[in-house]
């Protein structure tokens, strides 16, 4: 019975902390990241970590939330820098010019996609796998791959900021 009461107290304390601080932490992260999706993910990670600490019996305050958000932002920046370096390295390895504006827009759009959409697109377009082969990798049937591809293409179009090129007919 005592454990149940402690669990309710902990949940109530976390709820109060979340309600009071979520908008402030989210705004803090968004101002520094400039990316709504990344800000939402990082803010969620801050509060997930806070919950784990509270379950472990440690106290969490507003200052701790902002320090954690700042640390997660630092990790995010390093990750973004590594990703940009990887893109540069891949372009050099393919012995081609650095990414054009269109290439950069495609890579940025892929980065903004949820992993399940990005994975099916990369398997098909980057790795050149057939629907059957992609289905084997993903653990699903061919028809499921086609459905996932349809949804992934739509998601890609929704996040893509590609410069429009004139259509040329031969």
PyMOL commands that set and color helices and strands:
alter all, ss='L'
color gray80, all
select helices_A, chain A and resi 2-33+36-55+62-93+101-112+115-126+131-138+142-159
alter helices_A, ss='H'
color red, helices_A
deselect
rebuild
show_as cartoon
